[in-house]
Amino acid sequence: MYCPECGFKVQPIPTSEDKPLFPTSVYATTKRTQEEMCLQIARAYKIPMVALRYFNVYGPRQSLSNPYTGVIAIFLSRVKNNRSPLIFEDGLQSRDFIYVSDIVKANILAMENKTVDYDFFNVGTGQSKTIFEVANTIINLCNKKLSPKIVNKFRHGDIRHCYADITKIKKKLGFVPEVSFEEGIKKLLHWSGKKEAKDLTYKAQRELEKRKLTL
């Protein structure tokens, strides 16, 4: 993508906590509203509270048979059933994926620090992965002879790129993510083992089409 004014290539930038909140979906609106309500109640009644804005969390014990638990679980359920991951858009959209143990670490740091009450922090890795990279990493680590499949559809409300600026949480809480993406996927695969993974992708897609949430 190129800028129509200067002609230079446009690069995604990390999302900071100061970025204005303009939800593009009902789901995003509920997240913003819940954070605002919790912070307002906490301030009013002097209840210690910190808001943590998780990016894309993955890891052991997430459902592999629920198509609404995130793209990594969806792709893994497809691959475990010897089916190609199905990708919306062109696969070059990107997200920030953070392993669950790093989320735990961030929670503990926030709970133990008494100087950050009523503040809010991004919790991510500060690194982005394209959806194609996610699909291919899972396929390769599972030793499957599969290729991601583009479905030529778009979902309403989806954003093109999103990854965290973690400058604030590093500075105030000393948080540094420890688990790399490939290491995290390996841990997830080790845990998943012979666990059942029902592929309900098409059912979820039909539901989206029924509600006119795909183009």
Residue pairs with C-beta under 8 A, 6 or more apart in sequence:
1 9
1 10
2 8
2 9
2 10
3 9
3 10
12 94
12 128
12 160
12 161
12 163
14 126
14 163
14 164
14 165
14 166
15 122
15 162
15 163
15 164
15 165
16 122
16 165
16 167
16 168
17 53
17 120
17 121
17 122
17 165
17 168
21 32
23 29
23 31
23 32
24 157
24 159
25 156
25 157
26 157
27 157
28 157
35 51
35 53
35 120
38 49
38 51
39 49
39 51
39 118
39 120
41 47
42 48
42 49
42 117
42 118
43 118
48 114
48 117
49 117
49 118
50 110
50 111
50 113
50 116
50 117
50 118
50 119
50 120
50 121
51 119
51 120
51 121
52 106
52 107
52 110
52 120
52 121
52 123
53 120
53 121
53 122
53 123
53 164
54 98
54 103
54 123
54 124
55 95
55 96
55 97
55 98
55 122
55 123
55 124
55 125
55 162
55 163
55 164
56 70
56 71
56 72
56 95
56 96
56 97
56 98
56 124
57 70
57 97
57 98
57 99
57 100
57 103
58 70
58 72
58 73
58 97
58 98
58 99
58 100
58 184
58 188
59 99
59 100
59 101
59 184
59 187
59 188
59 191
60 100
60 187
60 188
60 191
60 192
61 100
61 191
62 69
62 70
62 73
62 100
63 69
63 73
64 73
64 76
64 77
64 80
64 192
64 195
64 196
64 197
64 198
65 77
65 196
65 197
65 198
65 200
66 73
66 200
67 74
67 77
67 200
67 201
67 203
67 204
68 204
71 95
71 131
71 134
72 97
72 134
72 138
72 185
72 188
74 85
74 201
75 85
75 134
75 135
75 138
76 138
76 142
76 188
76 189
76 192
76 197
77 197
77 198
77 199
77 200
77 201
78 84
78 85
78 86
78 199
78 201
79 85
79 138
79 139
79 142
79 144
79 146
80 142
80 192
80 197
81 197
81 199
82 144
82 146
83 146
83 199
84 146
84 147
84 148
84 149
85 135
85 138
85 139
85 146
85 148
85 149
86 148
86 149
86 151
86 201
86 205
87 131
87 132
87 135
87 148
87 149
87 150
87 151
88 131
88 151
88 153
88 154
88 155
88 158
88 214
89 131
89 150
89 154
89 158
89 160
90 150
91 130
91 131
91 132
91 135
91 148
91 150
92 130
92 131
92 132
93 130
93 131
93 158
93 159
93 160
93 161
94 128
94 129
94 130
94 131
94 160
94 161
94 162
94 163
95 128
95 129
95 131
95 161
95 162
95 163
96 124
96 125
96 126
96 127
96 128
96 129
96 162
96 163
96 164
97 125
97 129
97 134
97 181
97 184
98 123
98 124
98 125
98 177
99 177
99 179
99 183
99 184
99 187
101 178
101 179
102 123
102 125
102 177
102 178
102 179
103 123
105 175
105 178
106 121
106 123
106 169
106 173
106 175
109 173
109 174
109 175
110 116
110 121
110 173
113 172
113 173
115 172
116 172
116 173
119 172
121 168
121 169
121 172
121 173
121 175
122 164
122 165
122 166
122 168
122 169
123 164
123 166
123 169
123 175
124 163
124 164
124 166
124 177
125 163
125 164
125 166
125 177
125 181
126 163
126 164
126 165
126 166
126 177
127 163
127 181
128 161
128 162
128 163
129 137
129 181
132 148
135 148
136 148
137 181
137 182
137 185
138 185
138 189
139 146
139 147
139 148
141 182
141 185
141 186
141 189
142 189
151 205
153 214
153 215
154 214
154 215
155 208
155 213
155 214
155 215
156 212
156 213
156 214
156 215
157 213
166 175
166 177
169 175
170 176
179 187
205 214
208 214
